[in-house]
Amino acid sequence: MAQRITDRDLDNLAKQINDLTKSPAKPYETVDDKMVAQVGNFHISHAYGGVCLHRMSNTSGGVSCPLVSYHEPKRALYDRMHAFIDGLGFNTERG
């Protein structure tokens, strides 16, 4: 039986991608009492019963979808994120 993919699994992979690409760890930081988007941050979006990897594109909170432009099941995104890390030239171990 296949391993169940959880939000924690996806968040851990997003953290790993942020670490490997030296991107900001959090999508937003407080600067002068204002929430400011951290350009370059990778994070998980939840909508329409699925998930998507988003990357912060600007300080206003705009995002891009570097892997796929729609929300999909967690298992599919988990596999894409591992492939993305492999494509960056980093070898990952799957549990």
N, C-alpha and C positions, 0 to 999 in steps of 0.2 A: 504494500500500500504506500502511496506517495506521501511525503511529508506535507503536513498542512502549513501553508504560508500565512503568517500573521502580519499585522501592522508592524509589530516589533522587528520582524525579519526585514521588511522593506525599509523601515527607518534606519536599521543598522547598515544596510547596503547604501542608502543615501549618505549616511555619515562617512562610510568608507570612501565613497566617490568624492565627497568634499575633502576628506583628508588627502587622498591621492592626487587630487587636482589643485590642492592648496586653496580651495574655495572657502568662503565664510561658512562657519558652522551653523549659524542660525539664519532663517529667512529675514528676520527683522531685529533691529537693535534700537534702543532708545537713545536719541541724540538731541540734546537741548529740549528735553521733555516732549519730543515728537518721535513717533515710530517711523523709522527709515528702512526701506528695503535694502538688503545686502546683496548687491549685484554679484552674480556668479554662483550664489547658493543653490544647491540641488536639494529638493524636498519633495515629499509625496503629497499629491492632491487626491482627495476623495470626492467623487461625484458620480451620479447616475448608476450607483451600485458597483462602481469599479474604481480603479486607481490609475494614476499617471505620474511619471517623473517630470517635475517642473524644474526649470532653472530660472532664477530671478534675472530679468533682463535690464531693468532700470530702477532708479531710486523711487519711482512712483508705484512700484509693485507689479509691473508688467512681467509676464513670464513667457518662456518658450518651452516647447516640448521636444527635447532632443532625441527621444527614442521613437515615439509614436504620437500622433496628434489626436488621440482619443483616450478615454478611460477604458480599461480592460480588466479582466480578472487578475487577482493577485498573483497566481501562478505564472501567467504569461509575462507580467511585468518583472517578476523575480528573475525569470530566465533571461529576459532582455537586459536587465541590469547587470547580470553576471557576464553576458556577452559584451556589454559596453565596457566593463572593467577589463575584460580580456583584450578588447580592441585597443584600450589605452596602453596595453603592454604590461599589465599586471596580472599575475596568475592568482586565481582565487580558489579556495577550497569550499566545496558545497557540503552542507550537512546532510 
